[in-house]
Amino acid sequence: MAFPVIGVIAPEIAISHLQQAGSRLGIEVLASSEKLSADELISFGEKCQLICVEPSMISLGAIKVAEQNGIQIYPTSKVLEAIATIEFSAKSAEQFVIIAARSAHAQHAIWPISLQSKELLISPAPGVGEEQGVTIAVSVLNLLAELSLVGGVELIVDANDYQKLQAINWLMPRSAFATEINCITNYFEQYLRAVLDLPLGNTNFSDNHVITGSIKTDPNSDDYRPYLHLMARNPKLKFDQRLKLVGLAGENLEEILTEIIHAQQYYSGEIED
């Protein structure tokens, strides 16, 4: 059986992540960062076994036309139509972030729930007990099943009321960086496994906790110089300049938080040591 060719229509950042995951699996990812018309989408799809799209880049009408012409697309038009009927709440100061995946044969996987603020993402979310975590996870997996969703998704909900959905991310989940740092299977590999209907990977953490934080360039410096201090101070720090994030996994939550906040402050020039 030959390795499949998957089409991806998404921003360059998402393409980069999926191509990296695809390369490890031996899967070719044919990519475009352009918004395509229905005819262009059909032409693109004829070169692939299936297409993964960032819905904001392709109109629902174009997806429907392509599907009618035999092109397999994820998320499907039916999923997008169902989501369009959901009422979204206003963004809150703190949010729970849940990422999950589901395959065509209804195998599902979910990562630990994260707590997100403007500058930080902490996983697992502090203060979320086992019972509450299970309740939220079951609710999310039931939603994916009701939608017959195939692929992966990031759901942003109100931290005070998880039933208040605030946003859905497909190929650009902010919390995916945490899965790359600290999970046996990261989001992008899992997404490819799901759409290809391969057995899904383990989503357990390697370390107990992981925190990622936004970084801002020091106006009096650049993005490279801070590495000299920060990597020497803590060689375990991970950076992603594509997303402007720093991350760290470990066993002690307070120590990780201290290191991430220090990295943010030093990187921006707020502190000098």
C-alpha positions as CSV (number, residue, x, y, z in Angstrom):
1,M,0.0,0.0,0.0
2,A,1.5,3.4,-1.0
3,F,1.7,6.3,1.3
4,P,-1.1,8.8,0.7
5,V,-0.9,12.4,-0.5
6,I,-2.8,14.8,1.7
7,G,-3.8,18.3,0.7
8,V,-3.7,21.1,3.2
9,I,-5.1,24.6,2.6
10,A,-4.1,26.7,5.6
11,P,-1.8,29.6,6.7
12,E,1.9,28.9,6.3
13,I,2.4,28.2,10.1
14,A,-0.1,25.4,10.0
15,I,1.3,24.0,6.8
16,S,4.8,24.0,8.4
17,H,3.5,21.9,11.4
18,L,1.6,19.4,9.3
19,Q,4.4,18.9,6.8
20,Q,6.7,18.2,9.6
21,A,4.3,15.7,11.1
22,G,3.7,14.2,7.7
23,S,7.4,13.8,6.9
24,R,7.9,11.7,10.0
25,L,5.1,9.4,8.9
26,G,6.3,9.3,5.3
27,I,3.1,11.1,4.1
28,E,3.4,13.8,1.4
29,V,1.6,17.0,2.3
30,L,0.6,19.0,-0.8
31,A,0.0,22.5,0.5
32,S,-1.5,25.9,-0.4
33,S,-1.8,29.0,1.6
34,E,-4.1,30.7,-1.0
35,K,-7.9,31.1,-0.8
36,L,-9.3,28.8,-3.5
37,S,-12.5,29.0,-5.5
38,A,-14.6,25.9,-6.0
39,D,-13.0,25.0,-9.4
40,E,-9.5,25.6,-7.9
41,L,-10.4,23.4,-4.9
42,I,-11.5,20.6,-7.2
43,S,-8.4,20.8,-9.3
44,F,-6.3,20.8,-6.1
45,G,-8.2,17.9,-4.7
46,E,-7.7,15.7,-7.7
47,K,-4.0,15.5,-6.7
48,C,-4.7,14.2,-3.2
49,Q,-6.5,11.4,-1.3
50,L,-8.2,14.0,0.9
51,I,-7.9,17.7,1.8
52,C,-7.6,19.4,5.3
53,V,-8.7,23.0,5.2
54,E,-8.7,25.9,7.6
55,P,-12.4,26.9,7.1
56,S,-11.8,30.6,7.2
57,M,-9.9,30.2,3.9
58,I,-12.4,28.3,1.9
59,S,-16.1,29.2,1.5
60,L,-18.7,26.7,2.6
61,G,-20.2,26.9,-0.9
62,A,-16.8,25.9,-2.5
63,I,-16.5,23.0,-0.1
64,K,-20.0,21.8,-1.0
65,V,-19.3,21.9,-4.7
66,A,-16.0,20.1,-4.3
67,E,-17.7,17.4,-2.2
68,Q,-20.3,16.9,-4.8
69,N,-17.5,16.3,-7.3
70,G,-16.0,13.5,-5.1
71,I,-13.4,15.5,-3.2
72,Q,-13.0,14.4,0.4
73,I,-12.6,17.4,2.7
74,Y,-12.2,17.8,6.4
75,P,-13.9,19.4,8.2
76,T,-16.9,18.5,6.0
77,S,-19.6,20.9,5.0
78,K,-22.1,19.1,7.3
79,V,-19.8,19.7,10.3
80,L,-19.4,23.4,9.4
81,E,-23.1,23.9,8.9
82,A,-23.8,22.3,12.3
83,I,-21.2,24.5,14.0
84,A,-22.7,27.6,12.3
85,T,-25.9,27.0,14.4
86,I,-24.0,27.1,17.7
87,E,-24.2,30.3,19.7
88,F,-20.7,31.6,20.7
89,S,-20.1,33.5,23.9
90,A,-18.0,36.6,24.4
91,K,-14.3,36.1,25.3
92,S,-13.5,35.9,29.0
93,A,-10.3,36.7,30.8
94,E,-9.6,33.0,31.6
95,Q,-10.6,30.1,29.4
96,F,-10.4,26.4,29.3
97,V,-8.8,24.9,26.2
98,I,-9.7,21.4,25.2
99,I,-8.2,19.7,22.2
100,A,-9.5,16.4,20.9
101,A,-9.4,14.2,17.8
102,R,-11.8,11.7,16.3
103,S,-11.3,9.3,13.4
104,A,-13.8,8.0,10.8
105,H,-14.2,4.8,12.8
106,A,-15.1,6.9,15.9
107,Q,-11.9,6.3,17.8
108,H,-11.3,9.4,19.9
109,A,-8.5,11.0,21.8
110,I,-8.4,14.0,24.1
111,W,-5.5,15.9,25.8
112,P,-5.5,17.2,29.4
113,I,-7.6,20.4,29.7
114,S,-5.6,23.6,29.8
115,L,-6.2,27.0,31.4
116,Q,-5.5,29.9,29.1
117,S,-5.1,33.6,29.9
118,K,-3.8,36.4,27.7
119,E,-0.2,35.5,28.1
120,L,-0.1,32.0,29.5
121,L,-1.4,28.5,28.9
122,I,-1.1,26.0,31.8
123,S,-1.8,22.3,31.4
124,P,-3.3,20.5,33.1
125,A,-5.6,23.4,34.2
126,P,-5.0,24.1,37.9
127,G,-8.0,23.7,40.1
128,V,-9.8,21.3,37.8
129,G,-10.6,18.1,39.7
130,E,-10.9,14.7,38.3
131,E,-14.7,14.7,38.3
132,Q,-14.9,18.0,36.6
133,G,-12.3,17.0,34.1
134,V,-14.1,13.9,33.2
135,T,-17.4,15.8,32.8
136,I,-15.9,18.3,30.4
137,A,-14.1,15.6,28.4
138,V,-17.2,13.5,28.0
139,S,-19.2,16.6,26.9
140,V,-16.5,17.4,24.3
141,L,-16.3,13.9,23.0
142,N,-20.1,13.7,22.8
143,L,-20.2,16.9,20.8
144,L,-17.6,15.5,18.3
145,A,-19.7,12.3,18.0
146,E,-22.9,14.3,17.4
147,L,-21.1,16.3,14.7
148,S,-19.5,13.2,13.2
149,L,-16.3,15.2,13.2
150,V,-13.2,13.6,11.7
151,G,-9.9,15.2,12.4
152,G,-8.8,17.4,15.3
153,V,-10.2,20.5,16.9
154,E,-9.4,23.0,19.7
155,L,-12.4,24.3,21.7
156,I,-12.1,27.4,23.8
157,V,-14.7,27.7,26.6
158,D,-15.4,30.0,29.5
159,A,-13.3,28.8,32.5
160,N,-16.3,29.6,34.8
161,D,-18.8,27.8,32.6
162,Y,-17.5,25.2,30.2
163,Q,-20.8,25.1,28.3
164,K,-20.1,28.6,27.0
165,L,-18.2,28.0,23.8
166,Q,-16.1,31.0,22.8
167,A,-14.1,29.8,19.8
168,I,-13.1,26.8,17.7
169,N,-9.7,26.4,16.1
170,W,-8.9,23.7,13.5
171,L,-5.4,23.8,12.0
172,M,-4.1,26.7,14.1
173,P,-4.6,25.7,17.8
174,R,-2.5,27.8,20.2
175,S,-2.3,24.9,22.6
176,A,-0.7,22.6,20.1
177,F,2.7,23.8,21.1
178,A,2.2,22.4,24.6
179,T,1.5,19.0,23.0
180,E,4.7,19.1,21.0
181,I,6.7,19.8,24.2
182,N,5.1,17.3,26.6
183,C,2.8,14.8,24.9
184,I,3.5,11.3,23.5
185,T,1.5,12.3,20.4
186,N,1.3,15.9,19.4
187,Y,-1.8,17.6,17.9
188,F,-0.6,17.7,14.3
189,E,0.4,14.0,14.1
190,Q,-2.9,13.1,15.7
191,Y,-4.8,15.2,13.2
192,L,-3.2,13.3,10.3
193,R,-3.8,10.0,12.0
194,A,-7.5,10.9,12.4
195,V,-8.2,12.0,8.9
196,L,-6.4,9.0,7.5
197,D,-8.3,6.7,9.9
198,L,-5.1,5.4,11.4
199,P,-5.1,4.2,15.1
200,L,-4.8,7.3,17.2
201,G,-1.8,8.0,19.4
202,N,-1.4,8.2,23.1
203,T,-2.1,11.7,24.5
204,N,-0.5,11.2,28.0
205,F,2.0,13.8,29.3
206,S,5.7,13.0,29.6
207,D,6.0,15.3,32.6
208,N,3.3,16.3,35.0
209,H,2.9,19.9,33.8
210,V,3.6,22.1,30.8
211,I,3.3,25.9,30.5
212,T,3.6,28.0,27.4
213,G,3.8,31.8,27.3
214,S,3.7,34.5,24.7
215,I,7.0,36.3,24.1
216,K,7.5,39.9,22.8
217,T,10.6,41.2,21.1
218,D,12.7,43.7,23.1
219,P,12.4,46.9,21.1
220,N,16.1,47.6,21.9
221,S,17.3,44.1,20.9
222,D,16.2,41.2,18.7
223,D,14.8,37.7,18.8
224,Y,18.1,35.9,18.9
225,R,20.1,37.6,21.7
226,P,17.9,36.4,24.6
227,Y,18.7,32.8,23.8
228,L,22.2,33.2,25.2
229,H,20.9,33.9,28.7
230,L,17.7,32.0,28.7
231,M,19.0,28.7,27.3
232,A,22.0,28.9,29.7
233,R,19.7,29.5,32.6
234,N,17.3,26.6,31.7
235,P,18.4,24.3,28.8
236,K,14.9,22.7,28.9
237,L,13.1,25.8,27.6
238,K,11.5,25.4,24.1
239,F,10.8,28.2,21.7
240,D,8.6,28.6,18.6
241,Q,9.3,31.8,16.7
242,R,6.5,31.0,14.3
243,L,4.0,31.5,17.1
244,K,6.1,33.7,19.4
245,L,5.9,31.2,22.3
246,V,8.2,29.9,24.9
247,G,7.4,26.6,26.8
248,L,8.6,24.4,29.5
249,A,7.5,21.0,30.9
250,G,8.4,19.6,34.3
251,E,7.2,18.2,37.6
252,N,6.9,21.3,39.8
253,L,4.2,23.7,38.6
254,E,5.4,26.7,40.6
255,E,9.0,26.3,39.4
256,I,7.8,26.1,35.7
257,L,5.7,29.2,36.1
258,T,8.6,31.1,37.6
259,E,10.8,30.1,34.7
260,I,8.3,31.0,32.0
261,I,7.5,34.4,33.5
262,H,11.2,35.1,33.8
263,A,11.7,34.2,30.2
264,Q,8.9,36.4,29.1
265,Q,10.2,39.4,31.1
266,Y,13.8,38.9,29.9
267,Y,12.8,38.4,26.3
268,S,10.8,41.6,26.2
269,G,13.5,43.6,27.9
270,E,11.5,44.2,31.1
271,I,14.3,42.7,33.2
272,E,18.0,42.4,32.4
273,D,19.0,39.3,34.3
